[in-house]
Amino acid sequence: MKEANEPGKVVSLSSRQESTERIGDLLGAVRAIAGRRLQLLLGNMFEHVDDALFDLAEKAENNAAQMHYFDGMREVRKRRPIVERSYLAQVSRELTALSTRAAPLPAAASPAGPVELSLVAENELEESLAITSMISKNESRLARDLFAVNQRLSVICGGIKIDESTNPVAPAALAQAFRQAMRELSAEMRVKLIIYKLFDRYVLATLEELYQEINAELVRAGVLPQLRPEVARGETPAAAAGATATAGNKAPADAAGDMDHEAELASELLHTVRALFSARRAQAAGAVVGGVGMAGAGGHGATIAVPTANELLGALSVLQSQLAAGPVPSAQSADPALLSRDVAQLKEHLLGQLGALRGERPSQVSAIDEDTIDLVGMLFEFILEDSTLPAEMQVLLARLQIPYLKAAILDRKLFAHRQHPARRLLDGLAELAKGWSEESDRDHRVHDKIKSIVERLLHDFDDDMSLFERLGAELQAFQEQSRKRAELAEQRVAESARGREKLELARRRAAREILDRIGNQTLPPLIHGVLARAWANHLVLTILRQGEESPAFAEALRFVNEFIASARPVNTTEDRRTLLRMLPGIERALRRGLANVAFQESDIERLLGQLHAYYRQQLGETAPDASTEDVALPIPDSIQPLLDTESGEAETESLPPAPAGTDGSELTQVEQLKAGTWLEFCPTGDAVTRAKLSWISPMSGRYLFVNRRGLKVGDYAPHELAAALAAGSARILPSEPLFDRAMGAIVDRLSQAAATGTGDLP
């Protein structure tokens, strides 16, 4: 027998001549490395627990919450040594027991196996989800180093299978051991969840160094020195190499700090989904007598190998070609219930097709493939139920289920990375579809583009993931072109609305200035008529052309003062001299002002003639003539009065009172709307209309809405929009990407099923 500790020599792992002492020595070395490193990591974690709980206590929303955190701190300080000893002892026992195993433990019996979630209390469910999520995340991240440890431990133990669920130093076993040790703490669940988060960050996140040291020690002992880690399906060698380089060049904490926040959130969400799927399988397994699940159904004792990835992809390609060869359904011809049933039953169709290809129907697929099939199925169920998408678009996008299932099997990162090309393509299609309507797409450009991309995926996608990127670039170019075209129309609509509002504000300002100067005086009809129509319009034009702060506007207002003063009775010689001094200036100003509002010269002369007659009467040069008061003013009909000539009140639009039935919540929603938000309007008896908020007037606060082509659909005052939301004749469409909304809905659905113990399958 060759000595394992001689450099460059390989121990024969299949040989039964390996002594018990030799196995004990190697496992003892692994146990010593694990014990030393885990003790340091756990100590470092507990130092951070104290700081974290203190910070949370300082920021607590009330005294009760603060006391919970302080109580947790005291409990951790008191029980920390016991928790540490319990944890390290359990890990050591599991490593010691490894050599006595003749076969791998069943997952349900192993303390390091999947978390079983049955009908448990809500707190225990939270704890189980936290544990399962951190296990899933770290198993995926550490797959390469962990694979090597598993293989070498398997060799040491005589060839028994060691995997992520049975390896005592794998994330699953370490997390479960810590959960067991945490039973020594009498702390609230909120405190425990914080500790679990820190355990994930300061222990599990740093396991690379532990695995690398174990591998290095076993390689020195001659255990599989030439072992090359496998690349997991869905991970390209380049990506794996990049991940390894990153892990080797950065401390885990630094790498986590540099991670893009959105990608981290998406990854966390996916790990939660995986944990919930695992919990659902555990529930299903517990409900079957003897632990026989789907694999045993109809098997009659014979074991049928689960399909490989290539078999799955081949069967899906057959189903895809059948779908592509069939007719394209429309919203009118498609039965929504039938579509939903087809989406939900894809797994059954897939197993049937595998049976046709194999000659025997498999009763199950691997756990990870089953999760992927269910996750894609739930995604497309969400699409068919999502009222954000028009029915016609739901039917089109539902045809993508098989291509997206193939993509998810080929590349597991599809659901974890928000920037994945396939994910971005589906989000882009959904965003384009959100604003679609037959009215706004009369030329069918949007419908045809979406249909074209769907059909190209159905006909062309086999295993070339770059197709998603190419189609995504094509869709982005189409959206950019459409956006530019729509922006031009939007600008014209907004400029038109802005012009109308400026005119209305100018009319109001002019009317207010005149009314303020008239006050309680009763003016002769001639004077009032000139002010209410001709001069009021001159003021409006002056405001629009030169502004309210201009000298011209100030001069126009001085004329109003003098014109009103010229109507006062002339009782004294001084009054007569004052009026005579004002008249030349009044005439000059009138000529300029009337010409500004497009008076004809003949009309100006006629009006001045009427004023001359009136002023002669004022000065006592002619006898008063009542008939002159009824003479029509020579003012063009195009010049409308801004003041009611009878009451002297301003003839400007006033805002209607806020209708009953609205409350502050709808108005708050309206105030939080941003340009680019889509709404659906469904007035009673009218067709449903989708419109985008294009512009909010800074002057009146009105909200302008346009369709996909940038054409005006309507404009609303804030209280009008709030009333429509309250009445249900308008609703705000979500702005979050489709994938994010779908994943959130899937987590809610699975969490609810886990909490109730129903384990409903999609």
C-alpha positions in Angstrom: 0.0 0.0 0.0 1.3 3.4 -0.9 1.6 6.0 1.8 -1.0 8.8 1.4 1.3 11.4 2.8 4.1 10.8 0.3 4.1 13.7 -2.2 2.7 13.1 -5.6 1.3 9.6 -4.8 -2.4 8.9 -5.0 -4.3 6.8 -2.5 -6.5 4.2 -4.2 -9.9 5.2 -2.9 -11.8 2.1 -4.1 -9.4 -0.2 -2.3 -10.8 -2.0 0.7 -7.3 -2.2 2.3 -7.6 1.4 3.6 -7.3 1.1 7.4 -9.8 2.4 9.9 -6.9 4.3 11.5 -6.1 6.0 8.2 -9.8 7.1 7.7 -9.8 8.4 11.3 -6.6 10.4 10.7 -7.9 12.1 7.6 -11.3 12.9 9.1 -9.5 14.1 12.2 -7.6 16.5 10.1 -10.8 17.8 8.5 -12.4 18.0 11.9 -9.5 20.0 13.3 -9.6 22.5 10.4 -13.4 22.9 10.6 -13.4 23.3 14.4 -10.6 25.9 14.3 -12.1 28.0 11.5 -15.7 27.7 12.6 -14.8 28.8 16.1 -13.1 31.9 14.8 -16.0 32.7 12.4 -18.6 32.1 15.1 -16.8 34.3 17.6 -16.5 37.1 15.0 -20.2 36.8 14.2 -21.3 37.1 17.9 -19.2 40.3 18.2 -21.3 41.8 15.4 -24.5 40.5 17.0 -24.0 42.7 20.0 -23.4 45.8 17.8 -26.3 45.1 15.5 -28.8 44.6 18.3 -27.6 47.8 20.0 -28.1 49.8 16.8 -31.6 48.4 16.3 -32.5 49.2 19.8 -31.4 52.8 19.3 -33.6 53.1 16.2 -36.6 51.2 17.6 -40.0 52.7 16.8 -41.2 52.4 20.4 -40.0 51.5 23.9 -41.4 48.0 23.7 -39.4 47.1 20.6 -36.3 48.7 22.2 -36.7 46.5 25.2 -37.0 43.4 23.0 -33.6 44.2 21.5 -32.0 45.0 24.8 -33.4 41.7 26.3 -32.0 39.9 23.2 -28.5 41.4 23.8 -28.5 40.3 27.5 -29.7 36.8 26.5 -27.0 36.5 23.8 -24.2 37.7 26.1 -25.4 35.2 28.8 -25.9 32.1 26.6 -23.3 32.7 23.9 -20.7 30.2 25.3 -23.3 27.5 25.5 -24.5 28.2 21.9 -20.9 28.1 20.6 -20.1 24.9 22.4 -23.3 23.2 21.3 -22.7 24.2 17.7 -19.0 23.1 17.5 -19.8 19.9 19.3 -22.5 19.0 16.9 -20.3 19.7 13.8 -17.6 17.6 15.4 -20.0 14.7 16.1 -21.3 14.7 12.5 -17.7 14.5 11.1 -16.8 11.7 13.5 -19.9 9.8 12.6 -19.1 10.1 8.9 -16.7 7.2 8.9 -19.3 4.8 10.3 -21.9 5.4 7.5 -22.3 2.6 5.1 -24.6 4.5 2.9 -25.8 8.1 2.6 -28.6 9.0 5.0 -32.0 9.7 3.5 -32.6 13.4 3.1 -35.6 13.4 5.5 -33.6 11.7 8.2 -30.4 13.8 8.0 -30.2 16.7 10.3 -28.4 18.5 7.5 -31.1 17.7 4.9 -33.8 19.9 3.5 -35.9 21.8 6.0 -39.2 20.2 6.5 -42.1 22.6 6.6 -45.4 21.1 7.7 -48.1 22.8 9.7 -45.9 24.9 11.9 -46.3 28.1 13.8 -45.7 31.3 12.0 -42.5 32.0 13.9 -41.1 28.6 13.0 -42.0 29.1 9.4 -40.1 32.4 9.3 -37.1 30.6 10.9 -37.3 27.7 8.4 -37.5 30.1 5.4 -34.5 32.0 6.7 -32.5 28.9 7.1 -33.5 27.3 3.8 -32.9 30.6 1.9 -29.3 30.9 3.2 -28.6 27.2 2.4 -29.8 27.6 -1.1 -27.9 30.8 -1.8 -24.6 29.5 -0.4 -24.8 26.0 -2.0 -25.1 27.7 -5.3 -22.3 30.1 -4.7 -19.9 27.5 -3.2 -20.7 24.7 -5.7 -17.2 24.3 -7.1 -15.2 24.1 -3.9 -18.0 22.1 -2.2 -18.0 19.6 -5.0 -14.3 18.9 -4.4 -14.8 18.4 -0.7 -17.8 16.1 -1.3 -15.8 13.9 -3.7 -12.7 13.6 -1.4 -14.8 12.9 1.7 -16.6 10.2 -0.3 -13.3 8.6 -1.1 -12.1 8.7 2.5 -15.4 7.1 3.6 -15.1 4.1 1.3 -17.0 5.4 -1.6 -20.4 6.2 0.0 -22.1 9.1 -1.6 -21.4 12.5 0.0 -23.4 15.5 -1.3 -24.7 18.8 -0.1 -27.3 17.2 2.1 -25.0 14.7 3.9 -21.6 16.6 4.1 -21.2 17.8 7.7 -19.4 20.9 6.6 -21.8 21.8 3.8 -24.0 25.0 4.2 -27.0 22.8 4.9 -25.4 20.9 7.8 -23.7 24.0 9.3 -27.0 26.0 9.1 -29.0 23.2 10.7 -26.4 22.7 13.4 -26.6 26.4 14.2 -30.4 26.3 14.2 -30.2 23.5 16.7 -27.7 25.4 18.9 -29.9 28.5 18.7 -32.5 26.6 20.7 -30.4 27.4 23.7 -31.4 31.1 23.3 -34.7 32.3 24.8 -35.0 35.2 22.5 -37.8 36.7 20.3 -38.0 35.5 16.7 -37.1 39.0 15.4 -33.8 38.8 17.4 -33.1 35.2 16.1 -33.7 36.3 12.5 -31.2 39.0 12.9 -28.7 36.5 14.3 -29.4 34.2 11.3 -28.7 37.0 8.9 -25.4 37.7 10.6 -24.5 33.9 10.6 -25.1 34.0 6.8 -22.9 37.1 6.4 -20.0 36.2 8.7 -19.9 32.4 8.7 -21.5 30.9 5.6 -20.3 33.7 3.3 -16.7 32.9 4.3 -16.7 29.2 3.8 -14.6 29.3 0.7 -11.4 29.5 2.9 -12.6 26.5 4.9 -13.2 24.4 1.8 -10.0 25.5 0.2 -8.0 24.5 3.3 -9.8 21.1 3.6 -9.1 20.4 -0.1 -5.5 21.5 0.2 -5.0 19.2 3.2 -6.6 16.2 1.5 -4.6 16.8 -1.7 -1.4 16.8 0.4 -2.5 13.5 1.7 -2.9 12.2 -1.8 -6.7 12.2 -2.0 -7.8 12.9 -5.6 -5.0 15.4 -6.3 -6.0 15.7 -10.0 -9.7 16.2 -9.3 -11.2 18.9 -11.6 -14.4 20.5 -10.3 -17.4 20.1 -12.6 -19.2 23.1 -14.0 -22.9 23.0 -13.0 -25.4 23.0 -15.7 -26.4 26.5 -16.7 -23.0 28.0 -15.8 -20.5 28.5 -18.6 -16.9 27.8 -17.9 -16.0 31.4 -18.5 -18.6 32.6 -16.0 -17.4 30.0 -13.5 -13.8 31.0 -13.9 -14.8 34.6 -13.4 -16.7 33.7 -10.2 -13.6 31.8 -9.0 -11.3 34.7 -9.8 -13.6 37.1 -7.9 -13.8 34.8 -4.9 -10.0 34.5 -4.9 -9.2 38.2 -5.3 -11.8 39.7 -3.0 -12.7 39.1 0.6 -16.4 38.0 0.7 -17.5 41.0 2.6 -15.9 43.3 0.0 -17.5 41.3 -2.8 -20.9 41.6 -1.2 -20.3 45.3 -0.7 -19.5 45.8 -4.4 -22.5 43.7 -5.6 -25.1 45.6 -7.4 -28.1 46.2 -5.1 -30.8 45.3 -7.6 -29.0 42.0 -8.5 -28.7 41.1 -4.9 -32.4 41.7 -4.3 -33.3 39.5 -7.3 -30.9 36.8 -6.1 -32.4 36.9 -2.6 -35.9 36.6 -4.1 -35.0 33.6 -6.1 -33.4 31.9 -3.1 -36.6 32.5 -1.2 -38.6 30.9 -4.1 -36.2 27.9 -4.1 -36.6 27.6 -0.4 -40.4 27.6 -0.7 -40.3 25.0 -3.4 -38.1 22.9 -1.2 -40.6 23.3 1.7 -43.4 22.3 -0.6 -41.7 19.2 -1.6 -41.1 18.4 2.0 -44.8 18.8 2.7 -45.7 16.6 -0.2 -43.2 13.9 0.8 -44.6 13.9 4.4 -48.1 13.4 3.0 -47.2 10.2 1.1 -47.1 7.0 3.1 -43.6 5.6 3.4 -42.1 8.7 1.8 -42.9 7.6 -1.7 -43.6 10.6 -3.8 -44.1 11.2 -7.5 -41.2 8.9 -8.3 -43.0 5.9 -6.9 -46.4 6.5 -8.5 -47.0 4.0 -11.2 -43.5 2.7 -11.0 -44.4 -0.8 -9.8 -41.1 -1.1 -8.0 -39.0 -0.4 -11.1 -36.7 2.7 -11.0 -36.9 4.8 -14.1 -34.0 7.3 -14.4 -35.0 10.9 -14.3 -34.6 12.7 -17.6 -31.4 14.4 -18.4 -31.2 18.0 -19.5 -30.7 17.0 -23.1 -33.8 14.8 -22.9 -35.9 17.6 -21.4 -34.7 20.0 -24.1 -35.4 17.5 -26.9 -38.9 16.9 -25.7 -39.5 20.6 -25.3 -38.3 21.2 -28.8 -40.9 18.8 -30.1 -43.6 20.5 -28.2 -42.3 23.9 -29.4 -42.4 22.9 -33.0 -45.9 21.6 -32.7 -47.0 25.0 -31.1 -45.2 27.0 -33.8 -46.9 25.0 -36.6 -50.3 25.7 -35.2 -52.5 28.8 -35.7 -51.8 32.0 -33.8 -54.8 32.5 -31.5 -56.4 35.9 -30.9 -58.0 37.3 -27.8 -61.4 36.8 -29.5 -60.8 33.2 -30.5 -58.8 32.0 -27.5 -60.5 30.5 -24.5 -58.9 32.0 -21.4 -59.7 28.9 -19.3 -58.1 26.7 -22.0 -55.0 28.8 -22.2 -54.6 28.7 -18.4 -55.0 25.0 -18.4 -52.4 24.5 -21.1 -49.9 26.7 -19.2 -50.5 24.7 -15.9 -50.3 21.3 -17.6 -47.1 21.8 -19.5 -45.3 19.5 -17.0 -47.7 16.7 -17.9 -47.4 17.3 -21.6 -43.6 17.2 -21.2 -43.6 13.9 -19.3 -45.9 12.5 -22.0 -43.5 13.6 -24.8 -40.6 12.2 -22.9 -42.4 8.9 -22.7 -43.0 9.0 -26.5 -39.3 9.6 -27.1 -38.0 7.1 -24.5 -40.6 4.4 -24.9 -41.4 4.7 -21.2 -43.0 7.6 -19.4 -40.9 8.9 -16.5 -42.9 9.7 -13.4 -40.8 12.6 -12.3 -37.9 14.9 -13.2 -35.1 16.0 -11.0 -35.9 18.4 -8.1 -34.1 21.4 -9.7 -35.8 20.7 -13.1 -39.2 20.4 -11.4 -38.6 23.7 -9.6 -37.7 25.3 -12.9 -40.7 23.9 -14.7 -43.0 25.0 -11.9 -41.4 28.5 -11.7 -41.8 29.1 -15.4 -45.4 27.8 -15.3 -46.3 30.1 -12.5 -44.6 33.0 -14.4 -46.9 32.4 -17.4 -49.9 31.9 -15.2 -49.2 35.3 -13.8 -49.0 36.7 -17.3 -52.5 35.3 -18.2 -53.9 36.7 -14.9 -52.1 40.1 -15.1 -54.7 42.8 -15.8 -51.8 45.2 -16.6 -51.6 43.5 -20.0 -54.4 43.7 -22.6 -56.0 40.4 -23.4 -54.6 40.3 -26.9 -51.1 40.7 -25.6 -51.6 38.1 -22.9 -52.5 35.5 -25.6 -49.4 36.4 -27.6 -46.9 36.4 -24.7 -48.4 33.1 -23.3 -46.9 31.4 -26.4 -43.4 32.0 -25.0 -43.7 29.5 -22.1 -41.8 26.7 -23.8 -38.9 28.8 -25.2 -38.5 30.4 -21.7 -38.6 27.0 -20.0 -35.8 25.8 -22.4 -33.9 29.0 -21.6 -34.3 28.5 -17.8 -33.0 24.9 -18.1 -30.1 26.0 -20.2 -29.2 28.9 -18.0 -30.2 28.9 -14.3 -29.3 32.5 -13.9 -32.4 33.6 -15.9 -34.4 34.1 -12.7 -31.5 35.4 -10.6 -30.2 38.2 -12.7 -32.4 41.2 -13.6 -30.1 42.0 -16.5 -30.4 38.6 -18.1 -31.2 39.1 -21.8 -34.2 36.7 -21.8 -35.6 38.5 -18.7 -35.0 41.9 -20.2 -36.7 40.8 -23.5 -39.9 39.7 -21.7 -40.0 42.8 -19.6 -39.5 44.9 -22.7 -42.3 43.1 -24.5 -44.7 43.5 -21.5 -43.8 47.2 -21.2 -44.6 47.7 -24.9 -47.8 45.7 -24.7 -49.0 47.6 -21.6 -49.9 50.7 -23.6 -51.3 48.8 -26.6 -54.8 49.3 -27.8 -56.5 48.8 -31.2 -57.2 52.6 -31.3 -53.6 53.6 -30.7 -52.2 50.9 -33.0 -54.3 51.4 -36.1 -51.3 50.6 -38.3 -50.6 47.4 -36.3 -46.9 48.3 -35.9 -46.8 47.4 -32.2 -48.9 44.3 -32.5 -46.9 43.0 -35.4 -43.6 43.7 -33.7 -44.5 41.8 -30.6 -46.0 39.0 -32.7 -42.9 38.8 -34.8 -40.6 38.4 -31.8 -42.8 35.8 -30.3 -42.9 33.8 -33.5 -39.2 34.1 -34.1 -38.5 32.6 -30.7 -41.0 29.8 -31.3 -39.5 29.0 -34.7 -35.8 29.8 -34.2 -34.8 29.2 -30.6 -33.1 25.9 -30.0 -30.2 26.4 -27.6 -28.6 29.6 -28.8 -29.2 32.0 -25.8 -27.7 34.9 -27.9 -31.0 35.0 -29.8 -32.6 36.7 -26.8 -30.0 39.4 -26.8 -30.4 40.0 -30.6 -34.2 40.2 -30.3 -33.8 42.4 -27.3 -31.6 44.8 -29.2 -34.2 44.8 -32.1 -37.0 45.5 -29.7 -35.1 48.3 -28.0 -34.4 49.9 -31.4 -38.1 49.7 -32.3 -39.1 51.2 -28.9 -36.5 54.0 -29.4 -37.9 54.8 -32.8 -41.5 54.8 -31.5 -40.5 56.9 -28.6 -39.0 59.6 -30.7 -42.0 59.7 -33.0 -44.4 59.8 -30.0 -42.3 62.5 -28.3 -42.8 64.9 -31.2 -46.6 64.4 -31.0 -46.4 64.7 -27.2 -44.5 68.0 -27.4 -47.1 69.4 -29.8 -49.9 68.3 -27.4 -48.1 69.7 -24.4 -47.3 73.0 -26.1 -50.9 73.4 -27.2 -52.1 72.7 -23.6 -49.4 75.1 -22.2 -50.6 77.8 -24.6 -54.2 77.4 -23.6 -53.3 77.6 -20.0 -51.2 80.7 -20.5 -54.1 82.3 -22.3 -56.5 81.4 -19.5 -54.2 82.7 -16.8 -53.6 85.9 -18.8 -57.4 86.4 -19.2 -57.8 85.9 -15.4 -55.1 88.4 -14.6 -56.5 91.0 -17.0 -60.0 90.6 -15.7 -58.8 90.8 -12.1 -56.8 93.9 -12.7 -59.8 95.6 -14.3 -62.2 94.5 -11.6 -59.9 95.6 -8.8 -59.8 99.1 -10.3 -63.5 99.4 -10.9 -64.3 98.2 -7.4 -67.8 99.3 -6.4 -68.1 102.0 -9.0 -70.9 101.9 -11.6 -69.4 102.8 -15.0 -71.3 104.1 -18.0 -72.0 101.3 -20.5 -69.6 102.9 -23.0 -66.7 103.0 -20.7 -67.4 99.5 -19.2 -67.8 98.0 -22.7 -64.5 99.3 -23.9 -62.7 97.9 -20.7 -64.5 94.6 -20.7 -63.9 93.8 -24.4 -61.3 95.8 -26.3 -59.0 96.8 -23.5 -59.2 93.5 -21.6 -58.0 91.7 -24.7 -55.2 94.2 -25.2 -54.1 93.4 -21.6 -54.1 89.7 -22.4 -52.0 90.1 -25.5 -49.6 92.3 -23.7 -49.2 89.7 -20.9 -48.6 86.9 -23.5 -46.2 88.8 -25.7 -44.3 91.0 -23.2 -45.0 89.6 -19.7 -46.7 90.9 -16.6 -43.5 92.8 -15.5 -43.1 94.7 -18.7 -43.4 98.5 -19.1 -46.0 98.0 -21.7 -48.3 96.1 -19.3 -47.8 98.8 -16.6 -48.6 101.5 -19.2 -51.8 99.6 -20.1 -52.9 99.4 -16.5 -52.3 103.2 -16.1 -54.7 103.7 -19.0 -57.3 101.7 -17.1 -56.9 104.0 -14.1 -57.3 107.1 -16.3 -60.1 105.7 -18.3 -62.1 104.9 -15.2 -61.3 108.3 -13.7 -62.5 110.0 -16.9 -66.0 108.7 -16.2 -66.3 110.7 -12.9 -68.8 113.6 -12.8 -67.4 117.0 -13.7 -68.6 119.4 -11.0 -65.9 122.0 -10.7 -63.6 124.0 -12.9 -60.7 121.9 -11.6 -62.5 118.7 -12.6 -63.0 120.1 -16.1 -59.3 121.0 -16.4 -58.3 117.5 -15.2 -60.5 115.8 -17.7 -59.3 118.0 -20.6 -55.6 117.1 -19.7 -56.4 113.4 -19.7 -58.3 113.2 -23.0 -55.4 113.5 -25.5 -53.5 110.7 -23.7 -56.6 108.5 -23.5 -57.2 108.9 -27.3 -53.5 108.1 -28.1 -53.5 105.0 -25.8 -56.8 103.8 -27.2 -55.6 104.1 -30.8 -52.5 102.0 -30.0 -54.4 99.4 -27.9 -57.2 99.0 -30.3 -54.8 98.5 -33.2 -53.0 95.8 -31.1 -56.2 93.8 -31.0 -56.9 94.0 -34.7 -59.5 96.8 -34.8 -60.1 98.3 -38.2 -59.3 102.0 -38.6 -63.0 102.7 -39.3 -64.1 100.9 -36.1 -61.5 102.9 -34.1 -62.8 106.2 -35.5 -66.4 105.2 -34.8 -65.6 104.2 -31.2 -63.6 107.4 -30.6 -66.5 109.4 -32.1 -68.8 107.8 -29.5 -66.3 108.7 -26.7 -66.0 112.3 -27.9 -69.8 112.7 -27.7 -69.7 111.2 -24.2 -66.9 113.5 -23.0 -68.6 116.6 -24.5 -71.6 115.7 -22.4 -69.4 115.3 -19.4 -67.9 118.7 -20.0 -71.3 120.3 -20.4 -70.7 121.3 -24.0 -73.8 119.4 -25.2 -77.1 118.4 -23.5 -77.2 114.8 -22.2 -78.7 112.4 -24.8 -80.1 109.1 -23.3 -80.1 107.6 -26.8 -76.3 107.5 -26.9 -76.3 104.9 -24.1 -78.0 102.3 -26.3 -75.7 102.8 -29.3 -73.9 99.5 -30.1 -70.1 99.6 -29.7 -68.1 99.2 -33.0 -66.2 96.2 -31.5 -65.6 93.1 -33.8 -67.4 90.0 -32.7 -64.1 88.2 -32.6 -63.2 90.2 -29.5 -65.1 88.4 -26.7 -65.7 90.2 -23.4 -63.7 89.1 -20.4 -66.1 90.8 -18.0 -69.9 90.4 -17.9 -71.1 93.8 -19.2 -74.2 93.6 -17.0 -72.6 92.4 -13.6 -69.1 93.4 -14.1 -67.9 90.0 -13.0 -65.0 88.1 -14.6 -66.0 85.6 -17.3 -63.2 83.1 -16.6 -63.4 79.4 -16.1 -63.7 78.3 -12.5 -62.8 75.0 -11.0 -65.8 72.8 -10.1 -66.0 71.7 -6.5 -64.4 68.3 -5.7 -67.1 65.6 -6.1 -68.3 63.6 -3.2 -66.9 60.1 -2.6 -63.2 60.8 -2.8 -60.9 60.6 0.2 -57.4 61.5 0.9 -55.9 58.2 -0.3 -56.9 58.7 -4.0 -55.7 62.3 -4.0 -52.4 61.1 -2.5 -52.1 58.6 -5.3 -52.7 61.3 -7.8 -50.1 63.6 -6.2 -47.5 60.8 -6.4 -48.0 60.1 -10.1 -45.0 60.8 -12.3 -44.7 61.4 -16.0 -44.6 58.1 -17.9 -47.1 56.3 -15.6 -49.8 54.4 -17.5 -53.5 54.5 -16.4 -56.5 52.7 -17.7 -59.7 54.7 -18.2 -63.1 53.0 -18.4 -65.9 55.5 -18.4 -69.4 54.1 -18.1 -70.5 52.9 -21.5 -67.2 53.7 -23.2 -64.4 51.5 -24.5 -61.4 50.9 -22.2 -58.6 53.4 -23.0 -55.0 53.2 -21.9 -53.1 56.5 -21.6 -49.7 57.6 -20.3 -49.3 60.7 -18.1 -47.3 63.0 -20.3 -47.3 66.3 -18.5 -48.4 68.0 -15.3 -49.2 71.7 -15.7 -47.1 73.8 -13.3 -49.7 76.5 -13.7 -53.1 74.8 -13.2 -51.9 71.4 -11.9 -53.9 69.6 -14.6 -52.7 66.1 -15.7 -52.3 65.6 -19.5 -52.6 62.0 -20.9 -51.6 60.7 -24.3 -51.8 57.3 -26.0 -48.9 55.2 -27.3 -48.6 57.5 -30.4 -48.4 60.7 -28.3 -51.9 61.9 -29.2 -54.0 63.5 -26.5 -56.5 61.2 -24.7 -57.6 63.7 -22.0 -56.6 66.0 -19.3 -57.9 66.1 -15.7 -57.7 68.3 -12.7 -56.2 66.5 -9.6 -59.6 66.2 -7.9 -61.2 64.9 -11.1 -58.6 62.2 -11.4 -59.0 61.2 -7.8 -62.8 60.9 -8.3 -62.2 58.6 -11.3 -59.9 56.4 -9.2 -62.4 56.3 -6.4 -65.3 55.4 -8.7 -63.3 52.7 -10.4 -63.5 54.3 -13.8 -59.7 54.8 -13.8 -56.9 52.7 -12.4 -53.1 53.1 -12.2 -51.2 50.4 -14.0 -48.1 49.1 -12.2 -44.8 50.5 -13.3 -42.6 47.7 -12.0 -41.2 45.3 -14.6 -43.3 42.2 -15.3 -40.7 39.8 -14.0 -40.4 41.5 -10.7 -44.1 41.6 -10.2 -44.4 38.0 -11.2 -41.7 36.9 -8.8 -43.3 38.8 -5.9 -46.7 37.2 -6.7 -45.1 33.7 -6.8 -43.4 34.2 -3.4 -46.7 35.4 -1.9 -48.5 32.4 -3.4 -46.0 29.8 -2.2 -45.6 31.5 1.2 -49.4 31.3 1.7 -49.4 27.7 0.7 -46.5 26.9 3.1 -48.2 28.8 6.0 -51.5 26.9 5.5 -49.8 23.6 4.8 -51.8 23.1 1.6 -48.7 22.8 -0.7 -50.8 23.7 -3.7 -49.0 23.0 -7.0 -49.3 25.4 -9.9 
